[in-house]
Each structure stands twice: as structure tokens, then as C-alpha cells.
Amino acid sequence: MSATYFPDHTFDSAPPTARRTMEATARKQGGRLPSAVARMATSPETLDGFLRASATFESSTLDPLSREVVVMTMATRNECHVCVEMHTPRLRSLGASPELVAALRAPDERPLPDERLEGVRGFTLAVLESAGAVGDDRLREFLSLGYTARNALEVVLGIGVYTVSTLANRMTGAPVGAVPA
């Protein structure tokens, strides 16, 4: 039913203001257009906002593996199979162990085999559970793992970015994979 409301747009069928963003995404993806992008193009503002915010999160001072932990925490928490599948290869490319990848993909939030990465996941969940009011003890615990106050706010940015992505992907019923552009 979601495809009825959120079709896999092509460059020709998408709203005109989404086309440039879709074309740029397809170029970055080797000519392939992720279905999630094709469906999110129904709202050019949402698509553009997500991609810009995602690029900002990727340029943050939070290290790449910690960023992926934030992403996967949001993806599993919000049951977004598209994000889980899209970010698993990224984890592997960053040198994540098979145990770390399996733990991040698991819906049961089993402890991560790396204390520092478990700390960023726990902090991400604490931010969500407390609507940001994590308290001094929880913040100190996060900082004691070598993260900074700046990183704490970057976790909030990641939560926001991947709230948009995971909820949009679920609403649109985006499948894993690419569609013709």
C-alpha cells in the first residue's frame, strides 16, 4: 500500500525540485538510485533536508565508527531494515569485527564487544529515553570514554538525522535496493 502513496520516483516522475538531488545521489551511487531516496523524493524538502543533515553529521568530529553506532542504534531501535542493510557494509568497511556488526544488527541490544562503542550506544539510548535530559552522571560517563561535550551534541544530531531517515523509510515502505533512475 505504501507504494501507492510513495512511488519509486524516477527522474521524470519526481517533483521537479527533487530531481537535482536524486541525480546527485545516483551519481554518488554509481548510477543506482536507492529506493529509499526514490520514495523520499515525494517530498523534495524531506529528501534534501535528510541528505544535507546526513552530510553534516558525517563531517562531525565524532569518529566514523561511533557515528555508525549511532546510526545502527537508531536503525535497530526504529526497526528500519533499509538502514540496517545499507549501513552494515559501511561498518565492515570501517573494520568493524563480525561480533560488533552482529551485536549492532541484533534487535535485543546485546552488549557491544567494545566498551567505548557500547558507551556511545548507551548514551544514544539515554538521550532518547530522557528526551535529552541525560543528567550529569550519564554525561560524565560518556565523557570518561574519551568523547567530548561536542561529541555529545553530535550524537543528538545523529539521532535527529536518523529519526528522519528511519521514520520516512518505514512510512514509505522503502525496500532495500535500487530502482531505475
Secondary structure in CASP SS format (residue, H / E / C, confidence):
PFRMAT SS
TARGET T0000
AUTHOR 0000-0000-0000
METHOD secondary structure of the structure
MODEL  1
M C 1.00
S H 1.00
A H 1.00
T H 1.00
Y H 1.00
F C 1.00
P C 1.00
D C 1.00
H C 1.00
T C 1.00
F C 1.00
D C 1.00
S C 1.00
A C 1.00
P C 1.00
P H 1.00
T H 1.00
A H 1.00
R H 1.00
R H 1.00
T H 1.00
M H 1.00
E H 1.00
A H 1.00
T H 1.00
A H 1.00
R H 1.00
K H 1.00
Q C 1.00
G C 1.00
G C 1.00
R C 1.00
L E 1.00
P E 1.00
S H 1.00
A H 1.00
V H 1.00
A H 1.00
R H 1.00
M H 1.00
A C 1.00
T C 1.00
S C 1.00
P H 1.00
E H 1.00
T H 1.00
L H 1.00
D H 1.00
G H 1.00
F H 1.00
L H 1.00
R H 1.00
A H 1.00
S H 1.00
A H 1.00
T H 1.00
F H 1.00
E H 1.00
S C 1.00
S C 1.00
T C 1.00
L C 1.00
D C 1.00
P H 1.00
L H 1.00
S H 1.00
R H 1.00
E H 1.00
V H 1.00
V H 1.00
V H 1.00
M H 1.00
T H 1.00
M H 1.00
A H 1.00
T H 1.00
R H 1.00
N C 1.00
E C 1.00
C C 1.00
H H 1.00
V H 1.00
C H 1.00
V H 1.00
E H 1.00
M H 1.00
H H 1.00
T H 1.00
P H 1.00
R H 1.00
L H 1.00
R H 1.00
S H 1.00
L C 1.00
G C 1.00
A C 1.00
S C 1.00
P H 1.00
E H 1.00
L H 1.00
V H 1.00
A H 1.00
A H 1.00
L H 1.00
R H 1.00
A C 1.00
P C 1.00
D C 1.00
E C 1.00
R C 1.00
P C 1.00
L C 1.00
P C 1.00
D C 1.00
E H 1.00
R H 1.00
L H 1.00
E H 1.00
G H 1.00
V H 1.00
R H 1.00
G H 1.00
F H 1.00
T H 1.00
L H 1.00
A H 1.00
V H 1.00
L H 1.00
E H 1.00
S C 1.00
A C 1.00
G C 1.00
A C 1.00
V C 1.00
G H 1.00
D H 1.00
D H 1.00
R H 1.00
L H 1.00
R H 1.00
E H 1.00
F H 1.00
L H 1.00
S C 1.00
L C 1.00
G C 1.00
Y C 1.00
T C 1.00
A H 1.00
R H 1.00
N H 1.00
A H 1.00
L H 1.00
E H 1.00
V H 1.00
V H 1.00
L H 1.00
G H 1.00
I H 1.00
G H 1.00
V H 1.00
Y H 1.00
T H 1.00
V H 1.00
S H 1.00
T H 1.00
L H 1.00
A H 1.00
N H 1.00
R H 1.00
M H 1.00
T H 1.00
G C 1.00
A C 1.00
P C 1.00
V C 1.00
G C 1.00
A E 1.00
V E 1.00
P C 1.00
A C 1.00
END
